[in-house]
Amino acid sequence: MKEHSFDVAIIGGGPAGSTCGSLLMKYNPGLRVVILEREQFPRDHVGESQLPPIGTVLHEMGCWDKIERAGFPIKVGATYRWGQTTDLWNFEFVPFGDLKAEARPARFEGQRTKTAFQVDRAQYDKILLDHAKEMGCRVREETTVRQVQREGDRVTGLLLGDGTTITARHYVDCSGHTGVLRRAMGVEVDQASSLQNIAIWDYWQNAEWAVNIGVGGTRVQVMSLGYGWIWFIPMGPTRTSIGLVVPASYYKQSGKRPADLYLEAIQSDPVIAPLISNATSEGKLATTKDWSFVSDRLVGENWFLAGESAGFADPILAAGMTLAHSAGRDVAYTILALDRRDFEPEWLRERYDDTHRRRIQQHIRFADFWYTANGCFTDLKDFTAKIAEDAGLKMDPDRAWQWLGTGGFVDEEAATPGIGGYNLTAVKEISGAFLDVPPAWEINDKNLFDLNLEGAERIWIASLANGRITRHRCYRRGDKLLPNNGYYHMLISILKGGNTFEHMQRTIEANARSANASSEQLQALLSGLLESLEAMVQDGWVKVGRDPAKPGMPRVFINDHSIVQQNREATPGSAAVGSS
Ligand SMILES: Cc1cc2nc3c(=O)[nH]c(=O)nc-3n(C[C@H](O)[C@H](O)[C@H](O)COP(=O)(O)OP(=O)(O)OC[C@H]3O[C@@H](n4cnc5c(N)ncnc54)[C@H](O)[C@@H]3O)c2cc1C
């Protein structure tokens, strides 16, 4: 006998659905959670290149080891032809030379917490869905949600393809681009960007990897053309995803069939063509468009939107799955807190809605920045100028940096500041590749740091850990937030006690000594604090100054990343561990 009544019904068994289900079961194994998935897994899905924050979520779900055992390539970074020059440049999550050639399968520790995976979604999504099942979710594949039944803003049931109805206390829409529940509840979407692109992609067998780094590590290839760009993502020893992104208007004007446009692009690209000279396509050419949007709201009386149903920016950031995993996690925590009546239900719902919508909007802003600042788009000058104009940018690339920060670099939930799954160091480094003058570290050479909380109101924000939401005070001024926890809390207390660099240095060292911190821990603490201090300066929470009589802050080197022009890559550290 199939059950029809559940605590939580999740529509869609992609990364958002599996994350939400697994975490609900992990923290409250007594729940009855059903995941309704239209397809039979494994099934192909576009979106294969991850960012490092996903590792922490997989680890919390208890399935990082399963993903590692599947042997997906380790994403160490990316090689770009993008920005001010047609030269290739590399961006790496772990700096050149620091990556050790470790045997696999490895554990989620050390350097592997800083790298990401490139995943074959057919396998990856199946591992996650099977994991959710193992955690106790009822998983029903080949089960389509046909209709969402509602009374006002309340979902009352889900009508399935077989004519039966499922009811639940909470409903979560993780149905991806389909947005089954979002559409049924009449939620409008804001296509906040002018990015109206189409993607054409296929999977290839036996393409060369552009680079081999350490054991199983590589970089994805992102190659601008005058009229669009190509992604090249090895997803396993022999299978590679290769896609072409062009403006929809360009595609229409070209009068070409998608397959012709696609093959012409990849077969004539000087980087990609040699990699596929002995490869064969799987003949699964697919296209999609209209992916850039944010939903007007993500919550209702008894329902939530998570993952791509809530919104998405653009493939250029490789951040879709990061958003999907983090939204699935966030909704699970919100449901757990609602059930425990930990806080006022309205606050819990609004918090998720605000936080996640802001995240998506920041991603869209970052993607706009990428496109606008790409001098390699020789045929797309009008296109990128239009993005800039629609976004109110009216700018040269340098002013784009100022605009990029208008939504703030401080993310109240992320441990370190940044945008779109890239931390501030990475955002600055990548932006440096686009801008005439790379964004400076505002704290470099300064020695006076004045906390500026003037005009800020105090609100509550949340931290999510160990299945519980806790509340913290946070300052808010306009669109900018300053949480009073973590590194920010340390900095606020330090700066309340004195505004000089010496005072800051003394206090941090004293704290590290009393906590018996190792030199590695001290270095990690310093990196986190300095990056957070920089974000506070960028977001206007700290005013910097220089007392000429005193030494300035030494030039910051918070480098978890590195960018290197390939033609200057004479003896990169990655070569020491096997770069080809
Ligand atoms: C061109 C392109 C390139 C991208 N590249 C990247 C990338 O490199 N890196 C990255 O991180 N992200 C990328 N993304 C984004 C990424 O693909 C998505 O953000 C991610 O898959 C979202 O996960 P999800 O769980 O929300 O939805 P999905 O993974 O789409 O899962 C939704 C599931 O819901 C099921 N479903 C749908 N309707 C129903 C129904 N009625 N009943 C039951 N089940 C249903 C579907 O079968 C599907 O399995 C890309 C997106 C695009 C468009």
The ligand as an SDF file (V2000), in Angstrom:
LIG
                    3D

 53 58  0  0  0  0  0  0  0  0999 V2000
   22.9080   26.0750  -19.8140 C   0  0  0  0  0  0  0  0  0  0  0  0
   23.1020   25.8440  -18.3600 C   0  0  0  0  0  0  0  0  0  0  0  0
   24.3450   25.5230  -17.8640 C   0  0  0  0  0  0  0  0  0  0  0  0
   24.5260   25.3400  -16.4990 C   0  0  0  0  0  0  0  0  0  0  0  0
   25.7780   25.0750  -16.0170 N   0  0  0  0  0  0  0  0  0  0  0  0
   25.9520   24.9550  -14.6890 C   0  0  0  0  0  0  0  0  0  0  0  0
   27.2310   24.6720  -14.1490 C   0  0  0  0  0  0  0  0  0  0  0  0
   28.2220   24.5320  -14.8690 O   0  0  0  0  0  0  0  0  0  0  0  0
   27.3350   24.5530  -12.8100 N   0  0  0  0  0  0  0  0  0  0  0  0
   26.2640   24.6810  -11.9710 C   0  0  0  0  0  0  0  0  0  0  0  0
   26.4210   24.5860  -10.7480 O   0  0  0  0  0  0  0  0  0  0  0  0
   25.0400   24.9120  -12.4670 N   0  0  0  0  0  0  0  0  0  0  0  0
   24.8550   25.0520  -13.7910 C   0  0  0  0  0  0  0  0  0  0  0  0
   23.6110   25.2510  -14.2750 N   0  0  0  0  0  0  0  0  0  0  0  0
   22.4890   25.3000  -13.3330 C   0  0  0  0  0  0  0  0  0  0  0  0
   22.0890   23.9080  -12.8160 C   0  0  0  0  0  0  0  0  0  0  0  0
   21.8270   23.0660  -13.8790 O   0  0  0  0  0  0  0  0  0  0  0  0
   20.8420   24.0360  -11.9590 C   0  0  0  0  0  0  0  0  0  0  0  0
   20.9540   25.1740  -11.1470 O   0  0  0  0  0  0  0  0  0  0  0  0
   20.6270   22.8230  -11.0700 C   0  0  0  0  0  0  0  0  0  0  0  0
   20.4420   21.6690  -11.8110 O   0  0  0  0  0  0  0  0  0  0  0  0
   19.4000   23.0800  -10.2090 C   0  0  0  0  0  0  0  0  0  0  0  0
   19.1230   21.9630   -9.4170 O   0  0  0  0  0  0  0  0  0  0  0  0
   17.6320   21.6810   -8.9280 P   0  0  0  0  0  0  0  0  0  0  0  0
   17.7190   20.5460   -7.9990 O   0  0  0  0  0  0  0  0  0  0  0  0
   17.0100   22.9380   -8.4850 O   0  0  0  0  0  0  0  0  0  0  0  0
   16.8480   21.2950  -10.2440 O   0  0  0  0  0  0  0  0  0  0  0  0
   17.0990   20.1070  -11.2840 P   0  0  0  0  0  0  0  0  0  0  0  0
   18.4690   19.6190  -11.1760 O   0  0  0  0  0  0  0  0  0  0  0  0
   16.6370   20.6290  -12.5870 O   0  0  0  0  0  0  0  0  0  0  0  0
   16.1240   18.9610  -10.7910 O   0  0  0  0  0  0  0  0  0  0  0  0
   14.7280   19.1040  -10.9030 C   0  0  0  0  0  0  0  0  0  0  0  0
   14.0990   17.7280  -10.9610 C   0  0  0  0  0  0  0  0  0  0  0  0
   12.6710   17.8980  -10.9090 O   0  0  0  0  0  0  0  0  0  0  0  0
   12.0740   16.9190  -11.7410 C   0  0  0  0  0  0  0  0  0  0  0  0
   10.7250   17.3970  -12.1100 N   0  0  0  0  0  0  0  0  0  0  0  0
   10.4170   18.4180  -12.9260 C   0  0  0  0  0  0  0  0  0  0  0  0
    9.0810   18.5220  -13.0440 N   0  0  0  0  0  0  0  0  0  0  0  0
    8.5520   17.5400  -12.2790 C   0  0  0  0  0  0  0  0  0  0  0  0
    7.2220   17.1280  -12.0130 C   0  0  0  0  0  0  0  0  0  0  0  0
    6.1690   17.7480  -12.5500 N   0  0  0  0  0  0  0  0  0  0  0  0
    7.0220   16.0850  -11.1790 N   0  0  0  0  0  0  0  0  0  0  0  0
    8.0800   15.4510  -10.6070 C   0  0  0  0  0  0  0  0  0  0  0  0
    9.3630   15.7780  -10.8550 N   0  0  0  0  0  0  0  0  0  0  0  0
    9.5840   16.8110  -11.6800 C   0  0  0  0  0  0  0  0  0  0  0  0
   13.0320   16.8440  -12.9330 C   0  0  0  0  0  0  0  0  0  0  0  0
   12.9030   15.6120  -13.6070 O   0  0  0  0  0  0  0  0  0  0  0  0
   14.3980   16.9990  -12.2620 C   0  0  0  0  0  0  0  0  0  0  0  0
   15.0120   15.7620  -11.9880 O   0  0  0  0  0  0  0  0  0  0  0  0
   23.4200   25.4410  -15.6310 C   0  0  0  0  0  0  0  0  0  0  0  0
   22.1500   25.7490  -16.1280 C   0  0  0  0  0  0  0  0  0  0  0  0
   21.9850   25.9660  -17.4670 C   0  0  0  0  0  0  0  0  0  0  0  0
   20.6200   26.3160  -17.9760 C   0  0  0  0  0  0  0  0  0  0  0  0
  1  2  1  0
  2  3  1  0
  2 52  2  0
  3  4  2  0
  4  5  1  0
  4 50  1  0
  5  6  2  0
  6  7  1  0
  6 13  1  0
  7  8  2  0
  7  9  1  0
  9 10  1  0
 10 11  2  0
 10 12  1  0
 12 13  2  0
 13 14  1  0
 14 15  1  0
 14 50  1  0
 15 16  1  0
 16 17  1  0
 16 18  1  0
 18 19  1  0
 18 20  1  0
 20 21  1  0
 20 22  1  0
 22 23  1  0
 23 24  1  0
 24 25  2  0
 24 26  1  0
 24 27  1  0
 27 28  1  0
 28 29  2  0
 28 30  1  0
 28 31  1  0
 31 32  1  0
 32 33  1  0
 33 34  1  0
 33 48  1  0
 34 35  1  0
 35 36  1  0
 35 46  1  0
 36 37  1  0
 36 45  1  0
 37 38  2  0
 38 39  1  0
 39 40  1  0
 39 45  2  0
 40 41  1  0
 40 42  2  0
 42 43  1  0
 43 44  2  0
 44 45  1  0
 46 47  1  0
 46 48  1  0
 48 49  1  0
 50 51  2  0
 51 52  1  0
 52 53  1  0
M  END
$$$$
